[in-house]
Amino acid sequence: MNTWSLADKLLSFLMITSIKTLKSLLKSKFEFYQKKFFKKILIELKFLLQKVQYFTKLYKQIIILKKH
């Protein structure tokens, strides 16, 4: 298995699991300020995932360019 695909799958699994956990916490009976706090964390996690995906693609392109 390609190291990149394994890393991508692991990262995706971890982020999806984290997001699902936070969503389930949001659905349970928290106070308003706690829901607001978890929503901020969820937004930050999604932003982090986008950044990691961007840098992963960028790094892959650099490796491809180095091979040529």
N, C-alpha and C positions, 0 to 999 in steps of 0.2 A: 504494500500500500504506500502511496506517495505520502511523504511527510507533511506536505502542505495540506492535502485533503484530510489527513488525520487531525492536524492542528485545527483546520477550519471546522471539522465536525465536532471536535471537543469544545472549541470556543462557542459554537452555536448551541450545543447542548447546555453548557453552563449558563449562557445568557438567557436562553429560553426557560430553563429551570428557575433561574432567579426571577425573571419577569412573572412566571406563573405563580411562584411563591408569593411575590409581592401583591399580585392581583387577588390571590385568595385571602391574604391578610386584609386587603382593602374591603373585601366583601363581608368579612366578619364584623362584629359589632364594636368598632373603635369609636372613640370620641372624634369630633370634627377636626380638631387640630392634628390628631394622629393620622387621620386619612390624608390631610393636606401634606403632612410630612412624607408619607409613603408615596403619594403621587409625585412629589418632587424627586424622590429616589428613583422611581420608575422612569421618569423623564431623563434623569441623569444616566441611568443604565442604558436606555435606548440611544442616547447621544454617544456614550462610550462605545457601544457596539458599532455604531456608524463610523466612529473614528478608527477603531481597530480594523474594521473591514477595509476602510480606505487605505490605511498604512500597510495592510497585508497585501492588497492589490499593487500598491506602489512598490513594495519590496520585491514582489514576484516579477514585476516589470524590470526592475534593476537587475535582478539575477538573469533574466532572459537577455537583456542588453549586454551583460558581461560575457555571456556565452558566445555572442556573435562577434 
